[in-house]
Amino acid sequence: MKAQVSAALAAFLLVTTSAAAQMAPSNATRLQLAVTGTASMPADQAVISTGVTTTASTSAAATAANGRRMTQIFAALRNAGIEEGAISTSRVNLRPTYHTDANGDDDEARGIVGYSAQNQITVTISNLSLVSDATQAMIDAGATELNGPNFGLVDRSALVAAARRNASSEAQNRARLYAESFGLRIDHVTLVSEFSQPNVYDSGSDIVVTASIRNAPSPPLPSMPIAVGTAANLAVTATVQLTVEYTLVPR
């Protein structure tokens, strides 16, 4: 029997097709276990989202001001040791701004008062020692929004595989324990089911820089220290949940 699995659900179902699985002994006992396996690895990259919002009376002026500021940010990142390939545009937006009513809501009936241009980028840093300098460089260059860093892994496949192995080992250990406790032995596995996509939890911190802070005329902004920490507190963790069914028989 061939198992067909939906990739959208990221699940798999393994069913044995041996004669023993289809014809369990009359004195067999079915054991079904739900187990969880976890694994952790040190983070090897940081992702920061940053950008610029500018306003002006015309769309052209707002866009031009935004372009000048973003050019400064790109240059600052390169000077901080960030390669161009690590920078990608995630959002560009241009919209009109309106008079507001007493509640602070847009009052479009009173017409447009100007335009707001927004450009956001995502910066992926593989050398964690550069995180603090890159963050400060973006702020100094005029970033009005900054979120991150979120620490993660470039390739999560090894981490997920380790979590799957740990879940499998946990199932085997528990099955042997139950079998021995009831004077039985494991005959074979009849079902293995993984619940949905394994969960991977990145380490992160929340740093938010707003336009009001950035536009403060004096004194100059203090430096923005980023503590990268140790592998222990920058661990990325994967969790896998399995349902495993065994057939147990007398010893």
Backbone torsions as a table, in degrees:
resi	resn	phi	psi	omega
1	MET	NA	129.6	-177.2
2	LYS	-98.1	125.7	179.3
3	ALA	-80.4	132.6	177.2
4	GLN	-111.9	126.2	-172.2
5	VAL	-121.7	137.2	176.6
6	SER	-79.5	122.1	179.2
7	ALA	-65.5	-29.9	-179.5
8	ALA	-63.8	-32.0	178.5
9	LEU	-85.4	-12.1	-179.9
10	ALA	50.1	45.8	-179.3
11	ALA	-124.2	159.2	174.4
12	PHE	-135.6	153.2	178.7
13	LEU	-132.2	121.6	-178.6
14	LEU	-111.3	119.6	-179.1
15	VAL	-124.6	124.8	178.3
16	THR	-71.2	148.4	-177.4
17	THR	-119.6	12.4	179.7
18	SER	-69.5	159.9	178.8
19	ALA	-62.7	-32.6	179.9
20	ALA	-65.1	-36.6	-179.9
21	ALA	-69.8	-34.4	-177.1
22	GLN	-82.5	-26.1	-178.0
23	MET	-124.6	79.0	-178.7
24	ALA	-69.9	145.4	177.3
25	PRO	-56.8	149.5	-177.5
26	SER	-63.5	-26.0	-179.7
27	ASN	-99.1	19.5	-178.3
28	ALA	-79.4	153.1	175.8
29	THR	-118.8	132.6	179.2
30	ARG	-91.8	132.6	177.7
31	LEU	-123.0	122.5	178.6
32	GLN	-117.4	128.2	-177.1
33	LEU	-122.4	141.0	170.4
34	ALA	-111.3	118.7	-174.4
35	VAL	-128.2	158.9	177.8
36	THR	-127.7	133.3	175.6
37	GLY	-119.5	136.5	178.2
38	THR	-126.3	156.5	175.8
39	ALA	-152.6	149.6	-179.6
40	SER	-132.2	147.6	176.1
41	MET	-140.8	151.0	177.5
42	PRO	-65.3	141.0	176.7
43	ALA	-64.4	145.8	178.5
44	ASP	-128.1	10.3	174.4
45	GLN	-154.9	158.4	176.4
46	ALA	-128.8	140.7	180.0
47	VAL	-120.2	127.6	179.5
48	ILE	-124.4	134.7	174.5
49	SER	-104.7	130.7	-179.1
50	THR	-145.5	169.4	-180.0
51	GLY	177.9	-175.4	-176.4
52	VAL	-136.3	135.4	170.8
53	THR	-119.4	126.5	179.3
54	THR	-127.1	149.5	178.7
55	THR	-126.8	148.6	178.0
56	ALA	-159.6	172.5	-176.9
57	SER	-74.1	-23.6	177.9
58	THR	-125.1	157.5	179.6
59	SER	-65.1	-36.7	-179.7
60	ALA	-64.5	-41.7	-179.2
61	ALA	-68.0	-40.8	179.0
62	ALA	-64.4	-41.7	-179.9
63	THR	-67.5	-41.7	-179.6
64	ALA	-64.4	-43.4	179.1
65	ALA	-63.5	-38.6	179.0
66	ASN	-65.6	-42.2	179.5
67	GLY	-61.5	-40.7	179.5
68	ARG	-64.4	-42.2	-178.9
69	ARG	-67.3	-41.3	-179.7
70	MET	-66.9	-35.0	176.6
71	THR	-61.1	-39.4	177.7
72	GLN	-65.2	-38.5	179.9
73	ILE	-67.2	-44.1	177.7
74	PHE	-57.6	-44.7	-179.6
75	ALA	-65.5	-40.0	-179.9
76	ALA	-64.2	-38.5	178.4
77	LEU	-65.8	-42.2	178.2
78	ARG	-62.2	-41.4	178.9
79	ASN	-65.8	-24.6	179.1
80	ALA	-85.6	1.9	176.8
81	GLY	96.2	11.2	-179.6
82	ILE	-92.4	126.0	-179.9
83	GLU	-74.1	152.1	-178.1
84	GLU	-60.8	-33.7	-179.5
85	GLY	-66.9	-13.5	179.8
86	ALA	-90.6	0.8	-177.8
87	ILE	-115.2	127.1	179.5
88	SER	-137.2	142.0	177.6
89	THR	-76.3	130.0	-179.9
90	SER	-109.9	-19.9	-178.6
91	ARG	-163.4	135.3	171.4
92	VAL	-131.3	129.8	-175.3
93	ASN	-143.8	137.9	174.8
94	LEU	-134.1	123.7	-177.5
95	ARG	-145.2	155.3	176.9
96	PRO	-77.1	154.7	173.1
97	THR	-116.1	148.7	-173.0
98	TYR	-123.9	164.9	167.2
99	HIS	-59.6	152.3	178.1
100	THR	-112.6	151.7	178.5
101	ASP	-87.5	-170.5	-176.2
102	ALA	-63.8	-23.1	180.0
103	ASN	-91.1	-0.1	-178.5
104	GLY	85.2	7.1	179.3
105	ASP	-88.6	153.7	178.0
106	ASP	-60.5	133.7	176.4
107	ASP	-112.7	83.9	-173.7
108	GLU	-64.6	-23.7	-179.3
109	ALA	-64.7	-24.6	-179.4
110	ARG	-86.9	-3.3	174.1
111	GLY	94.8	173.3	-178.1
112	ILE	-83.1	137.3	177.6
113	VAL	-107.7	-13.7	-179.5
114	GLY	174.4	-163.3	-178.4
115	TYR	-138.3	149.9	178.4
116	SER	-121.3	125.1	178.2
117	ALA	-110.7	135.9	-178.6
118	GLN	-131.7	136.6	176.4
119	ASN	-137.0	122.0	-179.8
120	GLN	-120.3	142.7	179.0
121	ILE	-129.7	158.3	174.6
122	THR	-114.3	128.3	-177.8
123	VAL	-113.5	121.0	179.1
124	THR	-107.1	119.0	-173.8
125	ILE	-112.7	117.1	-179.3
126	SER	-90.7	-19.3	175.5
127	ASN	-101.3	102.0	-172.7
128	LEU	-63.9	-20.7	178.5
129	SER	-68.4	-13.5	-179.5
130	LEU	-93.2	-4.5	-172.9
131	VAL	-59.8	-48.7	-176.9
132	SER	-63.9	-46.6	-179.2
133	ASP	-64.9	-39.7	-179.9
134	ALA	-66.0	-40.3	178.5
135	THR	-62.1	-47.2	179.8
136	GLN	-64.3	-36.6	180.0
137	ALA	-62.8	-40.4	179.7
138	MET	-66.5	-40.2	178.7
139	ILE	-65.2	-46.8	-179.2
140	ASP	-62.7	-30.7	-177.5
141	ALA	-80.7	-7.1	174.3
142	GLY	113.2	17.5	177.3
143	ALA	-61.7	136.3	177.3
144	THR	-104.6	-13.0	173.9
145	GLU	-134.9	138.7	177.1
146	LEU	-153.3	126.9	178.6
147	ASN	-134.1	135.4	-179.4
148	GLY	129.5	-163.8	-2.6
149	PRO	-79.9	150.5	170.6
150	ASN	-107.2	120.7	-176.4
151	PHE	-92.9	133.6	-178.2
152	GLY	-151.8	-158.0	-178.6
153	LEU	-120.0	142.6	173.9
154	VAL	-65.9	-44.8	-179.6
155	ASP	-127.6	116.6	-176.6
156	ARG	-94.0	-2.7	-172.1
157	SER	-61.9	-42.0	179.9
158	ALA	-66.0	-36.4	178.9
159	LEU	-65.4	-47.0	179.9
160	VAL	-63.9	-39.3	178.6
161	ALA	-61.7	-40.1	178.5
162	ALA	-64.7	-40.3	177.8
163	ALA	-64.2	-38.1	178.0
164	ARG	-65.7	-41.5	177.8
165	ARG	-63.0	-40.7	179.8
166	ASN	-65.9	-38.4	176.9
167	ALA	-65.1	-41.7	179.2
168	SER	-63.8	-43.2	179.0
169	SER	-63.6	-40.3	178.4
170	GLU	-62.5	-41.4	178.1
171	ALA	-62.6	-44.5	180.0
172	GLN	-62.9	-43.7	-179.2
173	ASN	-63.7	-42.7	-179.6
174	ARG	-69.1	-38.6	179.0
175	ALA	-63.3	-42.9	178.5
176	ARG	-63.6	-39.2	179.8
177	LEU	-62.2	-48.0	-179.9
178	TYR	-64.3	-41.1	-179.2
179	ALA	-61.9	-45.9	-179.9
180	GLU	-65.3	-37.8	-178.6
181	SER	-63.4	-31.2	-177.8
182	PHE	-105.4	14.3	177.7
183	GLY	68.4	33.0	-178.5
184	LEU	-120.2	178.0	173.5
185	ARG	-138.3	157.6	178.8
186	ILE	-76.3	126.0	176.6
187	ASP	-92.6	-51.7	177.6
188	HIS	-166.2	166.6	175.9
189	VAL	-94.7	131.5	-179.8
190	THR	-105.8	-18.9	-177.1
191	LEU	-157.5	136.5	170.6
192	VAL	-133.3	122.8	-178.6
193	SER	-131.6	128.1	177.7
194	GLU	-101.0	130.9	-178.1
195	PHE	-80.9	111.0	170.0
196	SER	51.7	-164.5	-178.8
197	GLN	-76.5	133.6	175.6
198	PRO	-55.0	140.8	179.5
199	ASN	-87.6	132.6	177.7
200	VAL	-121.6	123.1	-176.7
201	TYR	-108.8	118.3	178.1
202	ASP	-86.9	156.8	171.3
203	SER	-87.3	145.6	-178.9
204	GLY	-153.9	168.9	173.4
205	SER	-140.9	155.5	-176.7
206	ASP	-110.0	112.9	175.4
207	ILE	-124.3	121.8	-178.1
208	VAL	-123.6	125.6	176.5
209	VAL	-114.9	122.5	-177.0
210	THR	-104.3	164.3	-177.9
211	ALA	-62.0	-36.7	-178.3
212	SER	-63.0	-35.9	176.8
213	ILE	-69.6	-44.6	-176.1
214	ARG	-64.5	-33.7	-174.6
215	ASN	-87.1	4.3	177.5
216	ALA	-59.9	124.3	-172.6
217	PRO	-69.0	-36.1	-178.9
218	SER	-164.9	155.8	-6.7
219	PRO	-72.3	175.1	179.4
220	PRO	-62.4	152.7	-178.8
221	LEU	-61.2	137.7	175.1
222	PRO	-69.9	164.2	179.6
223	SER	-67.2	155.8	-179.5
224	MET	-109.0	90.9	-178.8
225	PRO	-72.7	138.2	176.5
226	ILE	-120.7	119.8	-179.8
227	ALA	-90.4	108.9	178.8
228	VAL	-72.0	-31.1	175.4
229	GLY	74.8	-156.3	-177.1
230	THR	-111.6	172.1	179.3
231	ALA	-59.6	-30.0	-176.9
232	ALA	-66.1	-41.1	-177.6
233	ASN	-97.2	5.6	172.5
234	LEU	-118.6	33.9	-178.3
235	ALA	-79.6	142.2	172.3
236	VAL	-104.4	128.6	-172.7
237	THR	-117.0	136.0	175.3
238	ALA	-114.3	141.9	179.4
239	THR	-127.2	131.6	179.6
240	VAL	-125.2	133.0	177.3
241	GLN	-112.4	131.3	-178.5
242	LEU	-126.1	147.9	163.7
243	THR	-113.3	124.1	-178.0
244	VAL	-125.9	132.8	179.8
245	GLU	-116.6	130.7	-178.6
246	TYR	-117.6	155.1	167.4
247	THR	-108.1	122.1	180.0
248	LEU	-108.0	142.1	180.0
249	VAL	-131.6	162.2	178.1
250	PRO	-61.6	151.6	179.1
251	ARG	-69.1	NA	NA
